Each structure stands twice: as C-alpha cells, then as structure tokens.
Amino acid sequence: MRIVLPLMLVLALLVAGVVLLLGWGDREEEGVRASLSAVAAIAGGDTVGFARAVEPRPFVFPEDHGPHPDYRTEWWYLTGNLESDRGDPFGFQLTFFRNSLSPAPVGRASEWDTNQLWMAHFALTDVAREAHVVGERFARGAAGMAGGTAAPFRIWLGDWELRGVEDDAFPMQLSAEQDGTRVELRLESLKPPVGQGDRGLSQKGPEPGNASYYLSWTRLQVEGTVETGGRTHAVQGTGWMDREWSTSALSEEHVGWDWFSLQLEDGRDLMFFELRRRDGTSDPLNHGILVEEGGASRTLTATEVEVEVLDWWSSPLDGARYPSGWRLRVPGEALELEVLPRVRDQEMNVSFRYWEGAVTVLGTAAGRPVEGVGYVELTGYGEEEGVRGGEGGRGGDRTP
C-alpha cells in the first residue's frame, strides 16, 4: 500500500479529507471511483513545518511501532500468501495510512478536533476461484474512529485492526472484513527487522530530506482463518510487513514505481523497487535488500538487480496495461527468478487505481531449483497517459 506503498497515497488521503469534511460519504455505495494520480500527489503538497528524514537514526521499540505524527505520511503495510488445510491458496493485503494535514497538532476543543486522516486498504485473493475482493475506508483520527498507539500496540480504522496480542507488538493479530470476506490472522516475526536503504533511510529523491524511514519484517509466520465464498478456511503461510514514515515527494520525472517482495524456500527474502522515469532509463535511486535465512542482510543497488517484463495484462475497466510476469536476476547472488501473478486481475480499484497482488516464484539459486511466493505492487500504469499529457489515463494503446 507501500514508494512502497511504499512512498504512498497522499492524494487519496486528501480525497479522504474532502469525503469526511464535505460529507461525500456515499461515493462508495454509488460505485464512484476517482481517477486520481498517486504520482502527482506525491510530487506536490506543502511540506513546510513537517519533520524530514535526513540521516540514519536509531529505531526504538515499542515507540517506533506507533505513529509519528510530526511526519506528513506513514503506513503499516502487511501482505502474505496462505494455504488452507484443504490446500486452497490465498493472498492478503491490509494497509493502514496516516496523513497529517498540518505540522502542528490542533487544539482539542472537542473529541472531534484532529489534524490526522486515516485510510486503509484491504484485499483478499482467492486463487482457486480467481476472485479478488477489495475494500477501502477513510476516517478522521478522532472520537475513536481511527488511530494508533505504540504501547499497547494497536492500529485501527473502524473494526479493521492490527494489534499486539501480548505486551510487545509481536505476535500481532490482524482483523478485517469486506462484503462477507473476513480474515482473522495471527502473525509472528521469524526474523529481526531490516532497515531499507542506508540503515533504514530510504532515499526517494536527490534533495536532502526527500527520503523516508523504512523498516521491513520480511518473514512472518501467519496462521488463522479466512472466510470467503461462504466457507471458512483454517490457513497458514508467510507474511511481510513494511513500516514507513516520511515527508517526501517524487520528482516530476517519475511516472510510477514497481515493488517486489519475495520469500524463497531456501529461507532468503528479497525486496527491490524501481522508480519508473519518463525517459525509460533506470533511476540510480532504485534499491533493494537481500535477507539471509538467519536474518543477516545486505543492500542491493540499482545496478545489482535486473528486471525484465515477460507479459502484460489489460484492465477490464479501461484497457490500462500492467506488467504481468517478470524475470529478476541478481547476478552477484547467482539468482535468476521468474515471478508470476497467482491471479492476473489483482487491480486495486480504489480512490486511485494500482495493481497489488500475490505472486509465485520459480527459478534457480546458484544453479539449483528454487521456489517461493511474494507480492508485487505497480503504480502509475492506469494513469500514466494522463501524467504524460495523453488521453485521460487510458493505457490500452501503449506499447511495452
């Protein structure tokens, strides 16, 4: 939801402000979807007075599990691949976003006073049925409607919730429901968190402070229940959690980003994101991380990972075209991986559109077969022509 959603979703949160402040609350029921640009939102906005990520810093827990309201934007992002006791595969995503409308807290004349807006996205992919259930919610960070605390750890928007089961954040309990599809999951971390970029400082542009603080828990043990299609499934599998907060912006030269989080059966985890530039060249700020089975990690630079698109998928909404299959090579690690969507249509048709979905991994590591699972996020494709000055964001006529 994670650049990753992972930079992300300032514009949708500003839309939330319109929804909440002007009473535009029936837009979901009417089936309205705003064709908004995530890239344009991140490229703009007043950042004066907000804290900035300017240098690496120590991370302190439990404090850093909770909100950082002096930064403009923040998210808690969870994905995972599950399998039922009957062998049915599922993918899940739950992301909470917090956005500050002003750098200073407002006076609390009433419990409704707040400068914090919250948004959450939920999705469940039922692979066997090729179904993808999507939900979106907005709320003000007031009157108990949405919010977050570090100790005890709890992030919530309505009855969508992520909370610590015991004194610490882990193990966590995740709960969400949309249109009769419900997940109740317990998540335990199998590896320590890793800092993305320079010890957790992930640069998003060349300017000082145009960066985020970005941590990943790359392998979670997940178990619980999934209710969908009129059936309840006991499930287990692996998950991933990203934590990111920032006051940063994309440059005008960027049209979107592609983000990969992969978990291999040999115990290693791989993250890589690509900022897509208008001129098609590789951005030197692209980076990733490789986490060993025991938790040791090393940063991957833009030149250490090669990404090749193998196929494309067209959205039934308007023909917008998204990559739908990739070959990832990490020559320095002798990794060659083919990444394929578990369901081709995992498009998130929310305040703005993006593709976020479960994937499978097949390939070789040092010449030996290796498999895995993961998640991929793609932004800017449904809107890219509009960003470039073309025809209102329709991508059906673009050539790869």
C-alpha positions as CSV (number, residue, x, y, z in Angstrom):
1,M,0.0,0.0,0.0
2,R,3.9,0.6,0.2
3,I,7.2,4.4,-2.7
4,V,6.3,1.5,-1.3
5,L,3.1,1.7,-0.8
6,P,5.9,2.3,0.0
7,L,6.1,6.1,-0.6
8,M,2.4,6.5,-0.8
9,L,-1.0,7.7,-1.1
10,V,-1.1,11.3,-0.1
11,L,-3.7,12.2,-2.7
12,A,-6.1,9.6,-1.6
13,L,-5.8,10.8,1.9
14,L,-6.5,14.3,0.7
15,V,-9.6,12.9,-1.0
16,A,-10.5,11.4,2.3
17,G,-10.4,14.9,3.8
18,V,-13.0,16.0,1.2
19,V,-15.1,13.0,1.8
20,L,-15.1,13.5,5.6
21,L,-15.3,17.2,5.7
22,L,-17.9,17.8,3.0
23,G,-20.0,14.8,3.7
24,W,-19.3,13.0,0.5
25,G,-19.8,9.7,2.2
26,D,-22.0,7.9,-0.3
27,R,-19.4,7.7,-3.0
28,E,-18.6,4.1,-2.3
29,E,-22.2,3.0,-2.4
30,E,-22.7,4.7,-5.8
31,G,-19.7,2.9,-7.2
32,V,-17.8,6.1,-7.9
33,R,-14.1,5.7,-8.4
34,A,-11.9,8.8,-8.6
35,S,-9.3,8.5,-11.4
36,L,-6.6,10.2,-9.3
37,S,-2.8,10.2,-9.8
38,A,-0.7,8.9,-6.9
39,V,2.4,10.2,-8.7
40,A,1.0,13.7,-9.0
41,A,0.1,13.7,-5.3
42,I,3.5,12.7,-4.2
43,A,5.1,15.2,-6.4
44,G,3.3,18.1,-4.7
45,G,1.9,19.2,-1.4
46,D,3.1,21.6,1.3
47,T,5.8,20.1,3.4
48,V,6.8,23.2,5.4
49,G,7.0,22.6,9.1
50,F,6.9,18.8,8.9
51,A,9.8,16.6,10.2
52,R,12.0,15.2,7.5
53,A,14.1,12.1,7.2
54,V,17.6,13.5,6.6
55,E,20.0,11.0,8.1
56,P,20.0,7.4,9.6
57,R,18.7,7.2,13.1
58,P,18.4,4.5,15.7
59,F,15.0,2.8,15.9
60,V,13.5,2.4,19.3
61,F,10.7,0.0,20.2
62,P,7.9,0.0,21.2
63,E,7.8,3.7,20.3
64,D,8.6,3.2,16.6
65,H,5.8,0.7,16.2
66,G,3.3,3.6,16.8
67,P,2.5,6.7,14.8
68,H,4.9,9.6,14.0
69,P,2.5,12.5,13.6
70,D,5.2,15.1,13.0
71,Y,5.9,13.5,9.6
72,R,3.3,14.0,6.9
73,T,2.7,10.5,5.8
74,E,3.0,7.0,7.4
75,W,1.9,3.4,6.8
76,W,1.7,-0.1,8.2
77,Y,1.7,-2.5,5.3
78,L,1.1,-6.2,5.5
79,T,0.8,-8.9,2.8
80,G,1.1,-12.6,2.7
81,N,0.5,-15.9,1.0
82,L,-1.7,-18.5,2.7
83,E,-2.8,-22.1,2.2
84,S,-5.9,-23.7,3.7
85,D,-5.9,-27.1,5.4
86,R,-7.6,-28.3,2.2
87,G,-4.8,-26.9,0.0
88,D,-6.6,-23.8,-1.2
89,P,-4.2,-20.8,-1.8
90,F,-5.0,-17.2,-0.8
91,G,-3.2,-13.9,-0.8
92,F,-4.0,-11.0,1.6
93,Q,-3.1,-7.3,1.9
94,L,-4.0,-4.9,4.7
95,T,-2.5,-1.4,4.8
96,F,-3.2,1.5,7.2
97,F,-2.2,5.0,6.1
98,R,-1.9,8.1,8.4
99,N,-1.7,11.6,7.0
100,S,-1.1,14.9,8.8
101,L,-3.0,17.8,7.4
102,S,-0.8,20.3,9.3
103,P,2.6,20.1,11.0
104,A,1.3,21.2,14.4
105,P,-1.5,19.4,16.4
106,V,-4.8,21.2,16.6
107,G,-6.3,22.3,19.9
108,R,-8.7,19.8,21.3
109,A,-11.8,21.9,21.9
110,S,-13.8,18.6,21.4
111,E,-13.1,15.0,20.8
112,W,-13.7,15.6,17.0
113,D,-10.8,18.0,16.6
114,T,-7.9,16.5,14.8
115,N,-5.3,17.1,12.0
116,Q,-5.0,13.4,11.3
117,L,-6.7,11.5,8.5
118,W,-6.6,7.7,8.2
119,M,-7.2,5.4,5.2
120,A,-7.0,1.6,4.9
121,H,-7.0,-0.8,2.0
122,F,-7.9,-4.5,2.3
123,A,-7.8,-7.2,-0.3
124,L,-8.1,-10.9,-0.4
125,T,-7.1,-13.0,-3.4
126,D,-8.9,-16.4,-3.6
127,V,-6.6,-18.1,-6.1
128,A,-8.7,-21.2,-6.7
129,R,-11.8,-19.0,-7.6
130,E,-9.7,-16.3,-9.3
131,A,-11.6,-13.8,-7.1
132,H,-10.1,-10.6,-5.7
133,V,-12.1,-8.8,-3.0
134,V,-11.1,-5.2,-2.4
135,G,-12.1,-2.7,0.3
136,E,-11.2,0.9,1.2
137,R,-12.0,3.0,4.3
138,F,-11.4,6.6,5.4
139,A,-11.8,8.1,8.9
140,R,-10.7,11.1,10.9
141,G,-8.2,10.3,13.7
142,A,-10.7,11.4,16.3
143,A,-13.5,10.1,18.5
144,G,-12.1,6.6,18.4
145,M,-12.8,6.1,14.7
146,A,-9.2,5.5,13.7
147,G,-5.8,5.9,15.3
148,G,-2.7,4.2,16.6
149,T,-0.8,3.5,19.8
150,A,2.7,2.1,20.4
151,A,2.2,0.6,23.9
152,P,-0.1,-1.3,23.8
153,F,0.4,-1.7,20.1
154,R,-2.8,-1.1,18.1
155,I,-3.6,0.4,14.7
156,W,-7.2,0.6,13.7
157,L,-9.8,2.1,11.4
158,G,-13.3,1.0,12.5
159,D,-13.2,-2.7,13.0
160,W,-10.2,-3.2,10.7
161,E,-7.4,-3.7,13.2
162,L,-3.7,-4.6,13.8
163,R,-2.8,-5.1,17.4
164,G,-0.3,-6.8,19.7
165,V,-1.6,-9.9,21.4
166,E,0.8,-9.6,24.3
167,D,3.0,-6.9,25.8
168,D,5.1,-6.4,22.6
169,A,3.9,-5.7,19.1
170,F,4.6,-9.4,18.2
171,P,2.7,-11.6,17.9
172,M,0.2,-9.5,16.1
173,Q,-3.5,-10.1,15.5
174,L,-4.9,-8.8,12.1
175,S,-8.7,-8.5,11.6
176,A,-10.6,-7.2,8.5
177,E,-13.9,-7.8,6.8
178,Q,-15.3,-6.7,3.4
179,D,-18.5,-7.8,1.7
180,G,-18.7,-11.0,3.6
181,T,-15.0,-11.8,3.2
182,R,-13.1,-11.8,6.5
183,V,-9.6,-12.6,7.7
184,E,-8.5,-13.2,11.3
185,L,-4.8,-13.8,11.4
186,R,-2.0,-14.1,14.0
187,L,1.5,-13.0,12.8
188,E,4.8,-13.9,14.5
189,S,8.1,-12.5,13.2
190,L,10.7,-15.1,12.3
191,K,13.5,-12.5,11.6
192,P,14.5,-9.2,13.1
193,P,13.6,-6.0,11.2
194,V,15.9,-4.8,8.5
195,G,16.5,-1.1,7.5
196,Q,15.9,-0.4,3.8
197,G,18.4,1.9,2.1
198,D,21.1,3.4,4.3
199,R,20.4,1.7,7.7
200,G,16.7,2.5,7.3
201,L,17.0,5.8,5.5
202,S,15.4,5.2,2.0
203,Q,16.2,8.0,-0.4
204,K,13.3,8.9,-2.8
205,G,15.0,11.9,-4.5
206,P,18.3,13.6,-4.6
207,E,17.2,16.5,-2.3
208,P,18.1,16.4,1.4
209,G,15.1,15.2,3.4
210,N,13.4,13.7,0.3
211,A,13.6,10.3,2.0
212,S,11.7,8.0,4.3
213,Y,12.4,5.9,7.4
214,Y,11.7,2.4,6.2
215,L,11.8,-0.9,8.1
216,S,10.8,-4.3,6.9
217,W,9.9,-7.5,8.7
218,T,10.5,-9.8,5.8
219,R,9.3,-13.1,7.1
220,L,6.2,-13.6,9.3
221,Q,4.7,-16.8,10.3
222,V,0.9,-16.5,9.7
223,E,-2.0,-18.6,10.8
224,G,-5.7,-18.1,11.4
225,T,-8.9,-18.2,9.4
226,V,-10.2,-16.9,6.1
227,E,-14.0,-16.6,5.4
228,T,-14.8,-16.2,1.7
229,G,-17.3,-17.6,-0.8
230,G,-19.5,-18.9,2.0
231,R,-16.8,-21.1,3.5
232,T,-14.4,-20.8,6.4
233,H,-10.8,-22.0,5.9
234,A,-8.1,-22.6,8.5
235,V,-5.0,-21.2,6.9
236,Q,-1.3,-20.8,7.5
237,G,1.6,-19.3,5.5
238,T,4.1,-16.5,5.3
239,G,3.7,-12.7,5.5
240,W,5.7,-9.5,5.1
241,M,5.3,-6.2,7.0
242,D,6.7,-2.8,5.9
243,R,6.8,0.3,8.2
244,E,7.5,3.6,6.6
245,W,7.1,7.3,7.5
246,S,8.2,10.4,5.7
247,T,7.7,13.9,4.4
248,S,8.9,13.2,0.9
249,A,8.0,13.7,-2.8
250,L,8.5,12.1,-6.1
251,S,10.2,14.1,-8.9
252,E,8.3,15.2,-12.0
253,E,10.4,12.9,-14.0
254,H,8.8,9.8,-12.3
255,V,5.6,8.2,-13.6
256,G,5.3,5.4,-11.0
257,W,7.1,2.5,-9.4
258,D,7.2,-1.3,-9.3
259,W,7.9,-3.0,-6.0
260,F,8.7,-6.7,-5.3
261,S,8.8,-8.6,-2.0
262,L,9.8,-12.2,-2.5
263,Q,10.2,-15.1,0.0
264,L,12.2,-18.0,-1.2
265,E,12.0,-21.6,0.0
266,D,15.7,-21.6,0.8
267,G,14.9,-19.1,3.6
268,R,16.1,-15.9,1.9
269,D,13.9,-12.8,1.3
270,L,14.3,-10.3,-1.5
271,M,12.9,-6.7,-1.8
272,F,13.5,-4.5,-4.8
273,F,11.8,-1.4,-6.1
274,E,12.1,0.5,-9.3
275,L,11.2,4.2,-9.8
276,R,10.0,4.4,-13.4
277,R,11.2,7.5,-15.2
278,R,9.5,9.2,-18.1
279,D,12.6,8.7,-20.4
280,G,12.6,5.0,-19.7
281,T,16.1,5.0,-18.1
282,S,17.0,3.3,-14.8
283,D,16.8,5.5,-11.8
284,P,20.0,5.4,-9.7
285,L,17.9,5.6,-6.5
286,N,16.4,2.1,-7.2
287,H,17.4,-0.2,-4.4
288,G,16.5,-3.4,-2.5
289,I,17.7,-5.8,0.1
290,L,18.5,-9.5,0.4
291,V,17.9,-11.1,3.8
292,E,19.5,-14.4,4.6
293,E,17.8,-17.2,6.4
294,G,19.5,-16.2,9.7
295,G,18.5,-12.6,9.4
296,A,21.8,-11.1,8.1
297,S,21.1,-8.7,5.2
298,R,22.8,-6.6,2.5
299,T,21.6,-3.7,0.4
300,L,21.2,-4.2,-3.3
301,T,21.9,-1.2,-5.6
302,A,20.2,-0.3,-8.8
303,T,22.9,-2.0,-10.9
304,E,22.8,-5.3,-9.0
305,V,19.2,-6.3,-9.9
306,E,17.9,-6.8,-13.5
307,V,14.2,-6.8,-14.1
308,E,12.6,-7.9,-17.4
309,V,8.9,-7.8,-18.1
310,L,7.7,-11.1,-19.6
311,D,4.0,-10.4,-20.2
312,W,1.2,-7.7,-19.9
313,W,-2.3,-7.7,-18.7
314,S,-5.1,-5.2,-19.7
315,S,-7.6,-4.0,-17.1
316,P,-11.2,-4.7,-17.9
317,L,-12.1,-1.2,-16.6
318,D,-10.5,0.7,-19.4
319,G,-7.7,-1.3,-21.0
320,A,-4.9,0.1,-18.9
321,R,-1.9,-2.2,-19.3
322,Y,0.1,-3.6,-16.4
323,P,3.2,-5.9,-16.5
324,S,2.1,-9.4,-15.7
325,G,5.2,-11.5,-15.2
326,W,8.9,-10.7,-14.7
327,R,12.3,-12.2,-14.7
328,L,14.5,-10.9,-11.9
329,R,18.2,-11.5,-11.9
330,V,20.7,-10.9,-9.2
331,P,24.0,-11.9,-10.8
332,G,26.1,-11.3,-7.7
333,E,24.0,-13.9,-5.8
334,A,23.5,-16.3,-8.8
335,L,19.8,-15.8,-8.5
336,E,17.5,-16.0,-11.6
337,L,13.8,-15.9,-10.8
338,E,10.6,-15.9,-12.7
339,V,7.8,-14.1,-10.9
340,L,4.2,-14.8,-12.0
341,P,0.9,-13.4,-10.7
342,R,-1.3,-16.0,-8.9
343,V,-4.3,-14.3,-10.4
344,R,-3.8,-11.8,-13.3
345,D,-6.6,-9.4,-12.2
346,Q,-5.5,-8.1,-8.7
347,E,-6.1,-4.5,-9.6
348,M,-7.0,-2.2,-6.7
349,N,-9.9,-0.1,-8.0
350,V,-10.0,2.4,-5.0
351,S,-9.5,6.2,-4.8
352,F,-6.9,5.7,-7.4
353,R,-6.0,2.5,-9.2
354,Y,-2.9,0.4,-8.7
355,W,-2.1,-3.3,-9.0
356,E,-1.2,-5.1,-5.8
357,G,-1.1,-8.9,-5.9
358,A,0.1,-12.3,-4.8
359,V,2.8,-13.9,-7.0
360,T,4.7,-17.2,-7.2
361,V,8.4,-17.6,-7.8
362,L,10.2,-20.2,-9.8
363,G,13.9,-20.1,-10.7
364,T,17.4,-21.1,-9.7
365,A,19.9,-20.1,-7.0
366,A,23.5,-21.0,-7.8
367,G,22.1,-23.3,-10.5
368,R,19.8,-25.2,-8.1
369,P,16.0,-25.0,-8.4
370,V,14.3,-22.7,-6.0
371,E,10.7,-21.7,-5.5
372,G,8.9,-19.0,-3.5
373,V,6.0,-16.7,-3.0
374,G,5.6,-12.9,-2.7
375,Y,3.8,-9.7,-3.5
376,V,4.2,-7.1,-6.2
377,E,2.9,-3.5,-6.3
378,L,2.6,-1.5,-9.5
379,T,1.6,2.2,-9.6
380,G,1.1,4.7,-12.4
381,Y,0.0,2.4,-15.2
382,G,-3.7,3.1,-15.2
383,E,-3.0,6.9,-15.0
384,E,0.3,7.1,-16.9
385,E,-1.0,8.5,-20.2
386,G,-2.7,11.3,-18.2
387,V,0.6,12.0,-16.4
388,R,2.3,12.2,-19.7
389,G,-0.3,14.5,-21.2
390,G,-2.1,11.8,-23.1
391,E,-5.8,10.8,-23.2
392,G,-7.0,10.9,-19.6
393,G,-5.1,7.9,-18.2
394,R,-6.2,5.3,-20.8
395,G,-3.3,2.9,-21.2
396,G,-4.7,0.4,-23.8
397,D,-2.8,1.8,-26.7
398,R,0.6,1.9,-25.1
399,T,3.3,-0.5,-26.4
400,P,5.6,-2.1,-23.8
